[in-house]
Amino acid sequence: MASVCEICGKKPWFGKSLSHSHRRTNRRWNPNIQRVRAVVGKTTRRMNVCTGCIKA
């Protein structure tokens, strides 16, 4: 499943995890993407949408 919001375009953020010994490893912060049914025009479409857009 794609981790990009089809409404606002929110994508994963990339960064580093920092352990107690200061060893850095790559990690990513994923947006909370849900697959919902939305009415677009006169048709119903399944879309990948972040929860922020669902609430708005």
N, CA, C and O atoms as a Tripos MOL2 file, in Angstrom:
@<TRIPOS>MOLECULE
protein
  224   223    56     0     0
PROTEIN
NO_CHARGES

@<TRIPOS>ATOM
      1 N           0.8430   -1.1810    0.0000 N.3       1 MET1
      2 CA          0.0000    0.0000    0.0000 C.3       1 MET1
      3 C           0.8880    1.2440    0.0000 C.2       1 MET1
      4 O           1.8530    1.3250    0.7610 O.2       1 MET1
      5 N           0.5620    2.1950   -0.8440 N.am      2 ALA2
      6 CA          1.3430    3.4240   -0.9310 C.3       2 ALA2
      7 C           1.1810    4.2340    0.3490 C.2       2 ALA2
      8 O           0.0860    4.3280    0.9040 O.2       2 ALA2
      9 N           2.2810    4.8140    0.8080 N.am      3 SER3
     10 CA          2.1980    5.6150    2.0350 C.3       3 SER3
     11 C           2.2300    7.0990    1.7030 C.2       3 SER3
     12 O           2.9770    7.8670    2.3110 O.2       3 SER3
     13 N           1.4090    7.4970    0.7260 N.am      4 VAL4
     14 CA          1.2690    8.9000    0.3350 C.3       4 VAL4
     15 C          -0.2150    9.2420    0.3440 C.2       4 VAL4
     16 O          -1.0280    8.5060   -0.2140 O.2       4 VAL4
     17 N          -0.5700   10.3570    0.9770 N.am      5 CYS5
     18 CA         -1.9630   10.8030    1.0190 C.3       5 CYS5
     19 C          -2.3380   11.3770   -0.3410 C.2       5 CYS5
     20 O          -1.6120   12.2080   -0.8860 O.2       5 CYS5
     21 N          -3.4650   10.9390   -0.8900 N.am      6 GLU6
     22 CA         -3.9020   11.4040   -2.2050 C.3       6 GLU6
     23 C          -4.5100   12.7990   -2.1560 C.2       6 GLU6
     24 O          -4.7150   13.4140   -3.2030 O.2       6 GLU6
     25 N          -4.8020   13.3110   -0.9630 N.am      7 ILE7
     26 CA         -5.3990   14.6470   -0.8530 C.3       7 ILE7
     27 C          -4.3270   15.7000   -0.5820 C.2       7 ILE7
     28 O          -4.1990   16.6620   -1.3380 O.2       7 ILE7
     29 N          -3.5610   15.5240    0.4880 N.am      8 CYS8
     30 CA         -2.5830   16.5580    0.8640 C.3       8 CYS8
     31 C          -1.1630   16.2320    0.4170 C.2       8 CYS8
     32 O          -0.2910   17.0990    0.4730 O.2       8 CYS8
     33 N          -0.9110   14.9950   -0.0280 N.am      9 GLY9
     34 CA          0.4180   14.6290   -0.5030 C.3       9 GLY9
     35 C           1.4200   14.3220    0.5990 C.2       9 GLY9
     36 O           2.6260   14.3140    0.3550 O.2       9 GLY9
     37 N           0.9300   14.0700    1.8120 N.am     10 LYS10
     38 CA          1.8180   13.7710    2.9390 C.3      10 LYS10
     39 C           2.5570   12.4640    2.6700 C.2      10 LYS10
     40 O           1.9490   11.4740    2.2620 O.2      10 LYS10
     41 N           3.8910   12.4620    2.9040 N.am     11 LYS11
     42 CA          4.7470   11.3040    2.6440 C.3      11 LYS11
     43 C           5.5430   10.9610    3.9000 C.2      11 LYS11
     44 O           5.5060   11.7020    4.8820 O.2      11 LYS11
     45 N           6.2690    9.8300    3.8720 N.am     12 PRO12
     46 CA          7.1250    9.5050    5.0140 C.3      12 PRO12
     47 C           8.2690   10.5020    5.1610 C.2      12 PRO12
     48 O           8.7540   11.0630    4.1780 O.2      12 PRO12
     49 N           8.6940   10.7120    6.4150 N.am     13 TRP13
     50 CA          9.8680   11.5330    6.7210 C.3      13 TRP13
     51 C          11.0000   10.5770    7.0520 C.2      13 TRP13
     52 O          10.7670    9.5220    7.6430 O.2      13 TRP13
     53 N          12.2170   10.9320    6.6810 N.am     14 PHE14
     54 CA         13.3760   10.0940    6.9420 C.3      14 PHE14
     55 C          14.2940   10.7780    7.9400 C.2      14 PHE14
     56 O          14.4120   12.0030    7.9560 O.2      14 PHE14
     57 N          14.9360    9.9790    8.7660 N.am     15 GLY15
     58 CA         15.8490   10.5270    9.7530 C.3      15 GLY15
     59 C          16.6970    9.4240   10.3560 C.2      15 GLY15
     60 O          16.8990    8.3750    9.7440 O.2      15 GLY15
     61 N          17.1880    9.6660   11.5510 N.am     16 LYS16
     62 CA         18.0600    8.7140   12.2330 C.3      16 LYS16
     63 C          17.4740    8.3430   13.5840 C.2      16 LYS16
     64 O          16.8360    9.1600   14.2480 O.2      16 LYS16
     65 N          17.7030    7.0920   13.9800 N.am     17 SER17
     66 CA         17.4220    6.6400   15.3350 C.3      17 SER17
     67 C          18.7300    6.7400   16.0980 C.2      17 SER17
     68 O          19.7740    6.3390   15.5830 O.2      17 SER17
     69 N          18.6950    7.2600   17.3000 N.am     18 LEU18
     70 CA         19.9090    7.4570   18.0860 C.3      18 LEU18
     71 C          19.8230    6.5930   19.3370 C.2      18 LEU18
     72 O          18.9810    6.8230   20.2060 O.2      18 LEU18
     73 N          20.7040    5.5930   19.4220 N.am     19 SER19
     74 CA         20.6870    4.6980   20.5760 C.3      19 SER19
     75 C          21.4520    5.3190   21.7440 C.2      19 SER19
     76 O          22.0210    6.4040   21.6210 O.2      19 SER19
     77 N          21.4560    4.6290   22.8600 N.am     20 HIS20
     78 CA         22.1500    5.1250   24.0540 C.3      20 HIS20
     79 C          23.6540    5.2570   23.8050 C.2      20 HIS20
     80 O          24.3000    6.1430   24.3650 O.2      20 HIS20
     81 N          24.2110    4.3770   22.9650 N.am     21 SER21
     82 CA         25.6460    4.4350   22.6540 C.3      21 SER21
     83 C          25.9380    5.3950   21.4980 C.2      21 SER21
     84 O          27.0530    5.4270   20.9790 O.2      21 SER21
     85 N          24.9400    6.1710   21.1030 N.am     22 HIS22
     86 CA         25.0240    7.1670   20.0260 C.3      22 HIS22
     87 C          25.2760    6.5540   18.6500 C.2      22 HIS22
     88 O          25.7990    7.2200   17.7570 O.2      22 HIS22
     89 N          24.9110    5.3010   18.4830 N.am     23 ARG23
     90 CA         24.9840    4.6770   17.1660 C.3      23 ARG23
     91 C          23.7410    5.1040   16.3960 C.2      23 ARG23
     92 O          22.6230    4.9710   16.8920 O.2      23 ARG23
     93 N          23.9340    5.6120   15.1940 N.am     24 ARG24
     94 CA         22.8120    6.1220   14.4000 C.3      24 ARG24
     95 C          22.4130    5.1090   13.3330 C.2      24 ARG24
     96 O          23.2640    4.5890   12.6120 O.2      24 ARG24
     97 N          21.1220    4.8330   13.2360 N.am     25 THR25
     98 CA         20.5970    3.9710   12.1840 C.3      25 THR25
     99 C          19.4540    4.6990   11.4960 C.2      25 THR25
    100 O          18.7560    5.5030   12.1130 O.2      25 THR25
    101 N          19.2710    4.4100   10.2140 N.am     26 ASN26
    102 CA         18.2140    5.0600    9.4440 C.3      26 ASN26
    103 C          16.8460    4.5710    9.8920 C.2      26 ASN26
    104 O          16.6750    3.4020   10.2360 O.2      26 ASN26
    105 N          15.8840    5.4670    9.8850 N.am     27 ARG27
    106 CA         14.4970    5.0950   10.1630 C.3      27 ARG27
    107 C          13.5840    6.0460    9.4180 C.2      27 ARG27
    108 O          14.0370    7.0530    8.8760 O.2      27 ARG27
    109 N          12.3060    5.7320    9.3880 N.am     28 ARG28
    110 CA         11.3560    6.6370    8.7470 C.3      28 ARG28
    111 C          10.0900    6.7440    9.5600 C.2      28 ARG28
    112 O           9.6650    5.7910   10.2130 O.2      28 ARG28
    113 N           9.4910    7.9200    9.5110 N.am     29 TRP29
    114 CA          8.2380    8.2090   10.1890 C.3      29 TRP29
    115 C           7.1480    8.1840    9.1340 C.2      29 TRP29
    116 O           7.1160    9.0360    8.2460 O.2      29 TRP29
    117 N           6.2500    7.2000    9.2290 N.am     30 ASN30
    118 CA          5.1910    7.0490    8.2340 C.3      30 ASN30
    119 C           3.9430    7.8150    8.6550 C.2      30 ASN30
    120 O           3.6030    7.8440    9.8370 O.2      30 ASN30
    121 N           3.2550    8.4410    7.6910 N.am     31 PRO31
    122 CA          1.9650    9.0480    8.0110 C.3      31 PRO31
    123 C           0.9280    7.9490    8.2320 C.2      31 PRO31
    124 O           1.0780    6.8350    7.7300 O.2      31 PRO31
    125 N          -0.1120    8.2630    8.9770 N.am     32 ASN32
    126 CA         -1.1710    7.2930    9.2540 C.3      32 ASN32
    127 C          -2.1380    7.2900    8.0680 C.2      32 ASN32
    128 O          -3.0870    8.0730    8.0270 O.2      32 ASN32
    129 N          -1.8840    6.4010    7.1070 N.am     33 ILE33
    130 CA         -2.6630    6.3290    5.8680 C.3      33 ILE33
    131 C          -3.7320    5.2470    6.0030 C.2      33 ILE33
    132 O          -3.4340    4.1150    6.3840 O.2      33 ILE33
    133 N          -4.9630    5.5970    5.6920 N.am     34 GLN34
    134 CA         -6.0840    4.6580    5.7190 C.3      34 GLN34
    135 C          -6.7250    4.6240    4.3380 C.2      34 GLN34
    136 O          -6.7430    5.6280    3.6270 O.2      34 GLN34
    137 N          -7.2480    3.4660    3.9680 N.am     35 ARG35
    138 CA         -7.9460    3.3300    2.6870 C.3      35 ARG35
    139 C          -9.4320    3.5570    2.9490 C.2      35 ARG35
    140 O         -10.0640    2.7790    3.6640 O.2      35 ARG35
    141 N          -9.9920    4.6260    2.3710 N.am     36 VAL36
    142 CA        -11.3870    4.9800    2.6210 C.3      36 VAL36
    143 C         -12.1250    5.1260    1.3010 C.2      36 VAL36
    144 O         -11.5210    5.3180    0.2460 O.2      36 VAL36
    145 N         -13.4420    5.0300    1.3850 N.am     37 ARG37
    146 CA        -14.2900    5.2820    0.2180 C.3      37 ARG37
    147 C         -14.7350    6.7270    0.2610 C.2      37 ARG37
    148 O         -15.2420    7.1980    1.2790 O.2      37 ARG37
    149 N         -14.5470    7.4330   -0.8430 N.am     38 ALA38
    150 CA        -14.9360    8.8400   -0.9070 C.3      38 ALA38
    151 C         -15.7400    9.0740   -2.1770 C.2      38 ALA38
    152 O         -15.4840    8.4580   -3.2120 O.2      38 ALA38
    153 N         -16.7120    9.9680   -2.0870 N.am     39 VAL39
    154 CA        -17.5240   10.3170   -3.2520 C.3      39 VAL39
    155 C         -16.8140   11.4530   -3.9780 C.2      39 VAL39
    156 O         -16.6670   12.5510   -3.4420 O.2      39 VAL39
    157 N         -16.3770   11.1790   -5.1960 N.am     40 VAL40
    158 CA        -15.7000   12.1700   -6.0330 C.3      40 VAL40
    159 C         -16.5860   12.3940   -7.2480 C.2      40 VAL40
    160 O         -16.7390   11.5140   -8.0950 O.2      40 VAL40
    161 N         -17.1680   13.5880   -7.3220 N.am     41 GLY41
    162 CA        -18.1400   13.8440   -8.3900 C.3      41 GLY41
    163 C         -19.3840   13.0120   -8.1400 C.2      41 GLY41
    164 O         -20.0510   13.1690   -7.1170 O.2      41 GLY41
    165 N         -19.6960   12.1240   -9.0770 N.am     42 LYS42
    166 CA        -20.8600   11.2420   -8.9130 C.3      42 LYS42
    167 C         -20.4560    9.7990   -8.6610 C.2      42 LYS42
    168 O         -21.3200    8.9320   -8.5320 O.2      42 LYS42
    169 N         -19.1600    9.5270   -8.5890 N.am     43 THR43
    170 CA        -18.6960    8.1550   -8.4050 C.3      43 THR43
    171 C         -18.0540    7.9840   -7.0310 C.2      43 THR43
    172 O         -17.5490    8.9380   -6.4390 O.2      43 THR43
    173 N         -18.0850    6.7540   -6.5410 N.am     44 THR44
    174 CA        -17.4310    6.4100   -5.2890 C.3      44 THR44
    175 C         -16.0620    5.8380   -5.6210 C.2      44 THR44
    176 O         -15.9320    4.9590   -6.4740 O.2      44 THR44
    177 N         -15.0370    6.3500   -4.9330 N.am     45 ARG45
    178 CA        -13.6620    5.9470   -5.2080 C.3      45 ARG45
    179 C         -12.9670    5.5270   -3.9270 C.2      45 ARG45
    180 O         -13.2050    6.1140   -2.8720 O.2      45 ARG45
    181 N         -12.1090    4.5160   -4.0060 N.am     46 ARG46
    182 CA        -11.2860    4.1370   -2.8610 C.3      46 ARG46
    183 C         -10.0000    4.9430   -2.9310 C.2      46 ARG46
    184 O          -9.3280    4.9660   -3.9620 O.2      46 ARG46
    185 N          -9.6590    5.6110   -1.8230 N.am     47 MET47
    186 CA         -8.4950    6.4840   -1.8060 C.3      47 MET47
    187 C          -7.6270    6.1970   -0.5900 C.2      47 MET47
    188 O          -8.1240    5.7830    0.4570 O.2      47 MET47
    189 N          -6.3190    6.4210   -0.7390 N.am     48 ASN48
    190 CA         -5.3920    6.3700    0.3930 C.3      48 ASN48
    191 C          -5.3140    7.7730    0.9680 C.2      48 ASN48
    192 O          -4.8070    8.6900    0.3210 O.2      48 ASN48
    193 N          -5.8260    7.9420    2.2020 N.am     49 VAL49
    194 CA         -5.9570    9.2680    2.8000 C.3      49 VAL49
    195 C          -5.3790    9.2280    4.2110 C.2      49 VAL49
    196 O          -5.5630    8.2460    4.9300 O.2      49 VAL49
    197 N          -4.6760   10.3000    4.6120 N.am     50 CYS50
    198 CA         -4.1550   10.3710    5.9800 C.3      50 CYS50
    199 C          -5.3010   10.7180    6.9340 C.2      50 CYS50
    200 O          -6.3180   11.2750    6.5220 O.2      50 CYS50
    201 N          -5.1230   10.3840    8.1970 N.am     51 THR51
    202 CA         -6.1950   10.5900    9.1690 C.3      51 THR51
    203 C          -6.4710   12.0690    9.4080 C.2      51 THR51
    204 O          -7.5810   12.4300    9.7970 O.2      51 THR51
    205 N          -5.4940   12.9230    9.1850 N.am     52 GLY52
    206 CA         -5.7250   14.3620    9.3020 C.3      52 GLY52
    207 C          -6.7230   14.8510    8.2750 C.2      52 GLY52
    208 O          -7.5530   15.7090    8.5740 O.2      52 GLY52
    209 N          -6.6520   14.3110    7.0560 N.am     53 CYS53
    210 CA         -7.5950   14.6920    6.0010 C.3      53 CYS53
    211 C          -8.9720   14.0750    6.2380 C.2      53 CYS53
    212 O          -9.9840   14.6660    5.8630 O.2      53 CYS53
    213 N          -9.0210   12.8920    6.8570 N.am     54 ILE54
    214 CA        -10.3160   12.2780    7.1660 C.3      54 ILE54
    215 C         -11.0560   13.1340    8.1930 C.2      54 ILE54
    216 O         -12.2680   13.3210    8.0870 O.2      54 ILE54
    217 N         -10.3290   13.6560    9.1890 N.am     55 LYS55
    218 CA        -10.9490   14.4780   10.2310 C.3      55 LYS55
    219 C         -11.3910   15.8340    9.7090 C.2      55 LYS55
    220 O         -12.3720   16.3970   10.1940 O.2      55 LYS55
    221 N         -10.6690   16.3700    8.7130 N.am     56 ALA56
    222 CA        -10.9570   17.7250    8.2070 C.3      56 ALA56
    223 C         -12.2200   17.7550    7.3650 C.2      56 ALA56
    224 O         -12.6030   18.8130    6.8650 O.2      56 ALA56
@<TRIPOS>BOND
     1     1     2 1
     2     2     3 1
     3     3     4 2
     4     3     5 am
     5     5     6 1
     6     6     7 1
     7     7     8 2
     8     7     9 am
     9     9    10 1
    10    10    11 1
    11    11    12 2
    12    11    13 am
    13    13    14 1
    14    14    15 1
    15    15    16 2
    16    15    17 am
    17    17    18 1
    18    18    19 1
    19    19    20 2
    20    19    21 am
    21    21    22 1
    22    22    23 1
    23    23    24 2
    24    23    25 am
    25    25    26 1
    26    26    27 1
    27    27    28 2
    28    27    29 am
    29    29    30 1
    30    30    31 1
    31    31    32 2
    32    31    33 am
    33    33    34 1
    34    34    35 1
    35    35    36 2
    36    35    37 am
    37    37    38 1
    38    38    39 1
    39    39    40 2
    40    39    41 am
    41    41    42 1
    42    42    43 1
    43    43    44 2
    44    43    45 am
    45    45    46 1
    46    46    47 1
    47    47    48 2
    48    47    49 am
    49    49    50 1
    50    50    51 1
    51    51    52 2
    52    51    53 am
    53    53    54 1
    54    54    55 1
    55    55    56 2
    56    55    57 am
    57    57    58 1
    58    58    59 1
    59    59    60 2
    60    59    61 am
    61    61    62 1
    62    62    63 1
    63    63    64 2
    64    63    65 am
    65    65    66 1
    66    66    67 1
    67    67    68 2
    68    67    69 am
    69    69    70 1
    70    70    71 1
    71    71    72 2
    72    71    73 am
    73    73    74 1
    74    74    75 1
    75    75    76 2
    76    75    77 am
    77    77    78 1
    78    78    79 1
    79    79    80 2
    80    79    81 am
    81    81    82 1
    82    82    83 1
    83    83    84 2
    84    83    85 am
    85    85    86 1
    86    86    87 1
    87    87    88 2
    88    87    89 am
    89    89    90 1
    90    90    91 1
    91    91    92 2
    92    91    93 am
    93    93    94 1
    94    94    95 1
    95    95    96 2
    96    95    97 am
    97    97    98 1
    98    98    99 1
    99    99   100 2
   100    99   101 am
   101   101   102 1
   102   102   103 1
   103   103   104 2
   104   103   105 am
   105   105   106 1
   106   106   107 1
   107   107   108 2
   108   107   109 am
   109   109   110 1
   110   110   111 1
   111   111   112 2
   112   111   113 am
   113   113   114 1
   114   114   115 1
   115   115   116 2
   116   115   117 am
   117   117   118 1
   118   118   119 1
   119   119   120 2
   120   119   121 am
   121   121   122 1
   122   122   123 1
   123   123   124 2
   124   123   125 am
   125   125   126 1
   126   126   127 1
   127   127   128 2
   128   127   129 am
   129   129   130 1
   130   130   131 1
   131   131   132 2
   132   131   133 am
   133   133   134 1
   134   134   135 1
   135   135   136 2
   136   135   137 am
   137   137   138 1
   138   138   139 1
   139   139   140 2
   140   139   141 am
   141   141   142 1
   142   142   143 1
   143   143   144 2
   144   143   145 am
   145   145   146 1
   146   146   147 1
   147   147   148 2
   148   147   149 am
   149   149   150 1
   150   150   151 1
   151   151   152 2
   152   151   153 am
   153   153   154 1
   154   154   155 1
   155   155   156 2
   156   155   157 am
   157   157   158 1
   158   158   159 1
   159   159   160 2
   160   159   161 am
   161   161   162 1
   162   162   163 1
   163   163   164 2
   164   163   165 am
   165   165   166 1
   166   166   167 1
   167   167   168 2
   168   167   169 am
   169   169   170 1
   170   170   171 1
   171   171   172 2
   172   171   173 am
   173   173   174 1
   174   174   175 1
   175   175   176 2
   176   175   177 am
   177   177   178 1
   178   178   179 1
   179   179   180 2
   180   179   181 am
   181   181   182 1
   182   182   183 1
   183   183   184 2
   184   183   185 am
   185   185   186 1
   186   186   187 1
   187   187   188 2
   188   187   189 am
   189   189   190 1
   190   190   191 1
   191   191   192 2
   192   191   193 am
   193   193   194 1
   194   194   195 1
   195   195   196 2
   196   195   197 am
   197   197   198 1
   198   198   199 1
   199   199   200 2
   200   199   201 am
   201   201   202 1
   202   202   203 1
   203   203   204 2
   204   203   205 am
   205   205   206 1
   206   206   207 1
   207   207   208 2
   208   207   209 am
   209   209   210 1
   210   210   211 1
   211   211   212 2
   212   211   213 am
   213   213   214 1
   214   214   215 1
   215   215   216 2
   216   215   217 am
   217   217   218 1
   218   218   219 1
   219   219   220 2
   220   219   221 am
   221   221   222 1
   222   222   223 1
   223   223   224 2
@<TRIPOS>SUBSTRUCTURE
     1 MET1         2 RESIDUE 1 A MET
     2 ALA2         6 RESIDUE 1 A ALA
     3 SER3        10 RESIDUE 1 A SER
     4 VAL4        14 RESIDUE 1 A VAL
     5 CYS5        18 RESIDUE 1 A CYS
     6 GLU6        22 RESIDUE 1 A GLU
     7 ILE7        26 RESIDUE 1 A ILE
     8 CYS8        30 RESIDUE 1 A CYS
     9 GLY9        34 RESIDUE 1 A GLY
    10 LYS10       38 RESIDUE 1 A LYS
    11 LYS11       42 RESIDUE 1 A LYS
    12 PRO12       46 RESIDUE 1 A PRO
    13 TRP13       50 RESIDUE 1 A TRP
    14 PHE14       54 RESIDUE 1 A PHE
    15 GLY15       58 RESIDUE 1 A GLY
    16 LYS16       62 RESIDUE 1 A LYS
    17 SER17       66 RESIDUE 1 A SER
    18 LEU18       70 RESIDUE 1 A LEU
    19 SER19       74 RESIDUE 1 A SER
    20 HIS20       78 RESIDUE 1 A HIS
    21 SER21       82 RESIDUE 1 A SER
    22 HIS22       86 RESIDUE 1 A HIS
    23 ARG23       90 RESIDUE 1 A ARG
    24 ARG24       94 RESIDUE 1 A ARG
    25 THR25       98 RESIDUE 1 A THR
    26 ASN26      102 RESIDUE 1 A ASN
    27 ARG27      106 RESIDUE 1 A ARG
    28 ARG28      110 RESIDUE 1 A ARG
    29 TRP29      114 RESIDUE 1 A TRP
    30 ASN30      118 RESIDUE 1 A ASN
    31 PRO31      122 RESIDUE 1 A PRO
    32 ASN32      126 RESIDUE 1 A ASN
    33 ILE33      130 RESIDUE 1 A ILE
    34 GLN34      134 RESIDUE 1 A GLN
    35 ARG35      138 RESIDUE 1 A ARG
    36 VAL36      142 RESIDUE 1 A VAL
    37 ARG37      146 RESIDUE 1 A ARG
    38 ALA38      150 RESIDUE 1 A ALA
    39 VAL39      154 RESIDUE 1 A VAL
    40 VAL40      158 RESIDUE 1 A VAL
    41 GLY41      162 RESIDUE 1 A GLY
    42 LYS42      166 RESIDUE 1 A LYS
    43 THR43      170 RESIDUE 1 A THR
    44 THR44      174 RESIDUE 1 A THR
    45 ARG45      178 RESIDUE 1 A ARG
    46 ARG46      182 RESIDUE 1 A ARG
    47 MET47      186 RESIDUE 1 A MET
    48 ASN48      190 RESIDUE 1 A ASN
    49 VAL49      194 RESIDUE 1 A VAL
    50 CYS50      198 RESIDUE 1 A CYS
    51 THR51      202 RESIDUE 1 A THR
    52 GLY52      206 RESIDUE 1 A GLY
    53 CYS53      210 RESIDUE 1 A CYS
    54 ILE54      214 RESIDUE 1 A ILE
    55 LYS55      218 RESIDUE 1 A LYS
    56 ALA56      222 RESIDUE 1 A ALA
